[in-house]
Amino acid sequence: MIYDFPEIAAPIRQGDIFGGLPRIDFSLGRIPIVADDGEIEVRTWQDFAKREEPVTAIVSLRPVLAIVASQDCDTQRAPDITLCEIRAFRDVERKSQETKSPKKWVNIITQHARINQKWFYLPPDPRIGFDDKMAVDFMVCLRVPRVDLENFRNLRIGRLNYVADEHFRERISEFFRRYPYDEWYSLSSEELEAYRQEYPEVKPFAWQMSQPRNEEGPQ
């Protein structure tokens, strides 16, 4: 499909896909802290947010798939490398959970991929270990020290080929420069009513609540 498989010694590049990288999960409201006497105390981050010295805490680590988001120049020199998590496509794009027919999948993979800037589609390929459709979730980022990632290049399972990498690079830029707005803000009351038939959860703006008609036109 759209994947290449570089040698282990090959330099790390944007679009490299790693398996088994650690994602850290914790709660700011409940953090097990290792005190100076070795005892475990459950505290909130508010107790440490203004301190300059680090604290030792117990956090949850779990292995995840991730793709290098940092540009090639940064993967060679920057102290840290940013990656985005990869998960099953149905988990990233919830609207696809009931999708079954090839025709509907084509619509999601082509048209929805242009509209939704929060994910990047990755097709299944047994050579890279993707038995199902996958997606890069731009909303979830990981930070790994560059030297550590270089030392664990054996965790790299593949990379995007040149066509997919160019597309991936553009999608990242679109995601981080996107302007957040409610697309229904300019609809008339009648148009909004039709829009809410498909998206009933949206809330109208004040100017959409009532739009009296002026039969005589502008004064």
Secondary structure by P-SEA (a helix, b strand, c coil): cccccccccccccccccccbbbbbbbbcccccccccccbbbbbcccccccccbbbbbbbbbbbbbbbbcccccccccccbbbbbbbcccccccccccccccaaaaaaaacccccccccbbbbccccccccccbbbbcccbbbbbcaaaaaaacccccccccaaaaaaaaaaaaaaaabbbbcccccccaaaaaaaacccccccccccccbbbbcccccc
